[in-house]
């Protein structure tokens, strides 16, 4: 039996580490997983002020996006991309974002007749509505359809997102799900620091949020819901990890017994999750929600917006779902778990079991197989 040759993958993305977001972290993990399997990966991405020099990473000059300062924008640099691809000679180009860097990869791959695949990570059309750009929703959908349909495959994180895109004309959809590092995110990291910061007793209930403090994440829904819950139940506190453009407004809205932990990573993030009891996820714009699996692996019950992608990830046994955008329903869902410790514990156990079945190895094995299929079959 002949061994399969290592792949040469060129990854084009407008966001990458050290930027802190779910897409950047997922793509960094992809690069590591492919390299660990003996494949060769070259990443093309944007410059970042705190980005270290790294072999195998080409950074295009970029500036912050005015409406979303944490995001960097680079103009397309097709000639540079073309020269780099001619040197690297990839088997496949993976364009992960539809902006300057991704467009450069798409153009260069087409010019060199290299198979191209794309991945759909973010509902950019929905994001546009939160940043005063609603008029771009229609043209945005047409542009995204053009961008992704130009590849041989479009990888999506959930079946729910695949169905949503299929309805508006996207083709070649393949599932690239997500896993979770169950060693990094584990109940064993539970400690007293979060409760101490909130002034709660050992039997107090911590509701947590991890992510950007931004309008498109539904953070205002979480804040209003927790105002109600904390006002009515003395043994409950709210802890948030992350930063973003709405942080000042969130601090103004915050009820008593709220702790803003800031941006966390590594052991601090693991301990933050595990030291909580309930995780609130009001976002409707995430295509997957990596933080959901991280919270579940840490042993937290979930209260999430009732949207298909969150239902698919969490399941009815591990979470409660509230009408999207309805702070009253979120407050009721959170309170229902606080008031029923036995139900809360059952959901925490179910969340842990579901997360432990979502290892990364099988996810990347399948993706590698899909790369090979795309290369061989247009």
C-alpha positions in Angstrom: 0.0 0.0 0.0 1.5 3.3 -1.1 1.7 6.1 1.6 0.0 9.3 0.6 2.3 12.2 -0.1 2.3 15.1 2.3 0.1 18.0 1.2 1.3 21.5 0.5 -1.4 24.0 1.7 -1.4 27.7 1.2 -3.7 29.3 3.7 -5.0 32.9 3.0 -6.7 34.7 5.9 -7.3 38.3 6.9 -7.2 37.3 10.6 -4.6 35.1 12.4 -2.8 34.9 15.7 -1.8 36.9 17.7 -5.3 38.4 17.0 -7.7 37.0 19.6 -10.9 35.7 18.0 -12.4 32.4 17.2 -11.4 32.4 13.5 -7.8 33.2 14.2 -7.5 30.5 16.9 -9.2 27.9 14.6 -6.9 28.6 11.7 -3.8 28.6 14.0 -4.9 25.2 15.2 -5.4 24.1 11.6 -1.8 25.1 10.8 -0.5 23.2 13.8 -2.6 20.1 13.1 -1.5 20.0 9.4 2.2 20.5 10.4 2.0 17.8 13.0 0.7 15.4 10.3 3.8 16.1 8.2 2.1 18.5 5.7 3.6 21.8 4.6 1.7 25.0 5.3 2.3 28.6 4.3 0.1 31.2 5.8 -0.7 34.5 4.2 -2.3 37.1 6.5 -2.3 40.7 7.7 0.3 42.5 9.7 -0.5 42.9 13.4 1.3 45.3 15.9 2.3 42.5 18.3 2.9 39.7 15.7 6.3 38.0 16.1 8.3 37.0 13.0 7.5 33.5 12.0 8.8 31.1 9.3 6.0 30.1 7.0 3.9 33.3 7.6 3.7 36.1 5.0 2.1 39.2 6.3 0.5 41.9 4.0 0.6 45.5 5.2 -2.8 46.3 6.9 -4.6 49.0 8.9 -7.4 48.7 11.5 -11.0 48.6 10.1 -12.6 51.9 11.3 -15.9 50.2 12.4 -14.2 47.2 14.0 -10.7 48.2 15.3 -9.7 44.7 16.2 -10.0 43.6 12.6 -7.2 44.4 10.1 -7.7 45.3 6.4 -5.2 44.8 3.7 -5.5 45.7 0.1 -5.3 42.8 -2.4 -1.7 42.1 -3.4 -2.2 39.7 -6.3 1.3 39.9 -7.8 3.0 39.3 -4.4 0.6 36.3 -3.8 1.3 35.0 -7.3 5.1 35.1 -6.8 4.9 33.4 -3.4 2.7 30.7 -4.7 5.0 30.1 -7.6 7.8 29.6 -5.1 5.8 27.4 -2.7 4.0 25.3 -5.3 1.0 24.3 -3.2 -1.3 21.5 -3.9 -4.3 23.5 -2.7 -5.1 27.1 -1.7 -7.4 27.6 1.2 -9.0 31.0 1.3 -10.6 31.5 4.7 -11.7 35.1 4.5 -13.2 37.1 1.6 -11.2 40.3 2.1 -7.9 41.6 0.7 -5.8 38.6 1.7 -8.4 36.0 0.8 -9.1 37.8 -2.6 -5.4 37.7 -3.3 -5.2 34.0 -2.8 -8.3 33.4 -4.8 -7.0 35.4 -7.8 -3.5 33.9 -7.6 -4.8 30.3 -7.4 -7.0 30.9 -10.4 -4.2 32.4 -12.4 -1.9 29.4 -11.6 -4.8 26.9 -12.0 -4.2 25.6 -8.4 -7.3 24.0 -6.8 -8.9 26.4 -4.3 -11.2 25.7 -1.3 -12.8 28.3 1.0 -14.2 28.2 4.5 -17.2 30.2 5.9 -16.5 31.4 9.4 -18.5 34.5 10.0 -21.9 35.9 9.1 -20.5 39.1 7.7 -23.9 40.2 6.3 -25.4 40.0 9.9 -22.3 41.8 11.3 -22.9 44.6 8.8 -26.3 45.4 10.3 -24.7 46.0 13.7 -22.2 48.5 12.3 -24.5 50.8 10.4 -23.9 49.0 7.1 -27.3 47.3 6.6 -27.5 48.6 3.0 -24.7 46.2 2.2 -26.6 43.1 3.2 -28.0 42.3 -0.2 -24.8 43.1 -2.2 -22.8 41.4 0.5 -24.7 38.1 0.1 -24.1 38.2 -3.7 -20.4 38.9 -3.2 -19.9 36.1 -0.7 -21.7 33.7 -3.0 -19.4 34.7 -5.8 -16.3 34.4 -3.6 -17.1 31.0 -2.2 -18.6 29.4 -5.3 -15.3 30.1 -7.1 -13.8 27.3 -5.1 -14.1 23.5 -5.3 -15.4 23.2 -1.8 -16.8 25.6 0.9 -16.2 24.3 4.4 -18.9 25.2 7.0 -18.9 24.6 10.7 -22.5 23.2 11.2 -25.2 21.6 9.2 -27.4 24.6 10.1 -25.1 27.0 8.4 -24.8 24.7 5.4 -28.6 24.7 5.0 -28.7 28.5 5.4 -26.1 29.0 2.7 -27.6 26.4 0.4 -30.9 28.3 0.4 -29.1 31.4 -1.0 -27.2 29.6 -3.8 -23.9 28.5 -2.2 -22.5 25.3 -3.8 -20.0 22.6 -2.9 -20.7 22.8 0.8 -18.8 20.4 3.1 -18.9 20.1 6.9 -15.7 21.1 8.8 -16.9 20.9 12.3 -14.9 22.0 15.4 -13.4 20.2 18.3 -12.2 21.2 21.8 -9.0 20.6 23.7 -10.4 18.6 26.7 -7.0 18.9 28.5 -7.0 22.6 28.4 -10.7 23.0 29.2 -11.6 20.7 32.1 -13.4 20.9 35.4 -10.2 20.1 37.2 -9.2 23.8 36.9 -12.1 24.9 39.2 -11.0 27.3 41.9 -12.3 30.0 44.2 -10.8 33.1 42.5 -13.9 34.0 40.5 -16.2 33.6 43.5 -13.9 35.6 45.6 -13.8 38.4 43.0 -17.6 38.5 43.0 -17.9 38.3 46.8 -19.9 35.0 46.6 -19.9 32.2 49.1 -18.7 28.8 48.1 -22.2 27.7 47.2 -22.9 30.8 45.0 -23.7 30.4 41.4 -21.4 32.1 38.8 -22.9 32.9 35.4 -20.1 33.6 32.9 -19.6 35.1 29.4 -16.4 34.7 27.3 -16.0 36.7 24.1 -16.0 40.1 22.5 -17.9 42.8 24.3 -19.7 44.0 21.2 -23.1 44.6 19.8 -23.1 41.7 17.3 -22.5 39.3 20.2 -25.7 40.2 21.9 -23.9 41.4 24.9 -26.6 43.9 25.8 -29.1 41.1 26.1 -26.8 39.3 28.5 -26.3 42.4 30.6 -30.0 43.2 30.8 -30.8 39.6 31.7 -28.2 39.5 34.5 -29.5 42.8 35.9 -32.8 41.0 36.6 -31.2 37.7 37.9 -28.7 39.4 40.2 -31.4 41.8 41.6 -33.6 38.9 42.5 -31.1 36.3 43.7 -28.4 37.3 46.2 -26.2 34.2 45.6 -25.6 34.8 41.9 -22.8 36.7 40.2 -21.8 37.6 36.7 -18.2 37.2 35.4 -17.1 38.3 31.9 -13.8 37.6 30.1 -13.0 39.6 27.0 -12.9 43.1 25.8 -14.3 45.1 22.9 -15.9 48.3 21.7 -18.9 48.0 24.1 -16.9 47.5 27.3 -17.6 51.0 28.6 -21.4 50.6 28.1 -21.3 47.2 29.6 -19.7 48.5 32.7 -22.4 51.2 33.0 -25.1 48.5 32.7 -23.4 46.0 35.0 -25.4 44.9 38.0 -23.8 44.4 41.4 -21.7 41.3 41.8 -20.2 41.7 38.3 -16.6 41.1 37.5 -14.8 42.1 34.3 -11.8 39.9 34.1 -10.5 41.3 30.8 -8.9 39.3 28.1 -7.7 35.9 29.3 -5.8 33.0 27.8 -4.1 29.8 28.6 -4.4 28.7 32.3 -6.2 31.8 33.4 -9.0 31.2 30.8 -9.2 27.5 31.7 -9.7 28.4 35.4 -12.2 31.1 34.5 -14.4 28.7 32.7 -14.1 25.9 35.2 -14.9 28.1 38.1 -18.3 29.1 36.6 -21.6 27.2 36.6 -23.7 28.6 33.8 -22.4 30.0 30.5 -24.5 32.6 28.7 -24.3 32.8 24.9 -26.7 35.4 23.4 -25.0 35.7 20.0 -26.9 35.0 16.8 -24.1 35.9 14.4 -21.6 33.2 15.3 -21.5 30.3 12.8 -20.4 27.9 15.5 -19.3 29.4 18.7 -16.0 27.8 19.8 -16.6 29.1 23.3 -19.6 26.9 23.6 -17.5 23.8 23.4 -14.9 25.3 25.7 -17.5 26.0 28.3 -19.1 22.6 28.0 -15.7 20.8 28.3 -15.3 22.8 31.5 -18.5 21.4 32.9 -20.9 24.4 32.4 -24.6 24.3 31.5 -25.4 26.6 28.6 -28.1 29.3 28.2 -28.0 30.3 24.5 -30.0 32.1 21.9 -32.5 29.8 20.2 -30.8 29.6 16.8 -30.1 26.5 14.8 -26.3 26.5 15.0 -26.3 26.8 18.8 -29.0 24.1 19.2 -26.8 21.8 17.0 -23.7 22.3 19.1 -25.3 22.3 22.6 -28.2 19.9 22.3 -31.3 20.0 24.6 -29.7 17.9 27.3 -26.9 20.4 28.0 -28.6 23.7 27.7 -31.6 26.0 27.8 -32.5 28.1 24.8 -34.1 31.6 24.9 -35.6 33.7 22.2 -32.9 35.6 20.4 -32.7 39.2 21.6 -35.2 38.7 24.5 -33.5 39.6 27.7 -36.6 38.6 29.8 -36.4 35.1 28.4 -32.7 34.9 29.0 -33.3 36.0 32.6 -36.0 33.4 33.1 -33.8 30.6 31.6 -30.8 31.5 33.8 -33.0 31.7 36.9 -34.7 28.4 36.2 -31.2 26.7 36.5 -30.2 28.7 39.5 -33.4 27.6 41.3 -33.1 23.9 40.4 -29.6 22.7 41.4 -30.4 19.1 40.4 -31.3 20.1 36.9 -28.3 22.4 36.7 -26.0 19.5 37.7 -27.6 17.2 35.2 -27.0 19.7 32.4 -23.4 20.2 33.5 -22.8 16.5 33.3 -24.4 16.3 29.9 -22.4 19.2 28.6 -19.2 17.6 29.7 -20.1 14.3 28.0 -21.0 16.0 24.7 -17.8 18.0 24.7 -15.6 15.0 25.4 -16.9 13.3 22.3 -15.7 16.3 20.1 -12.0 15.7 19.8 -9.9 17.6 17.2 -8.1 14.6 15.7 -11.2 13.2 13.8 -12.1 16.8 12.7 -8.7 17.4 11.1 -8.5 13.8 9.6 -11.7 14.5 7.8 -10.6 17.9 6.6 -7.4 16.5 5.2 -9.4 13.9 3.3 -11.6 16.7 1.9 -8.5 18.6 0.8 -7.4 15.5 -1.2 -10.9 15.0 -2.6 -11.0 18.7 -3.8 -7.6 18.4 -5.4 -8.5 15.2 -7.3 -12.1 16.0 -8.2 -13.0 19.5 -9.4 
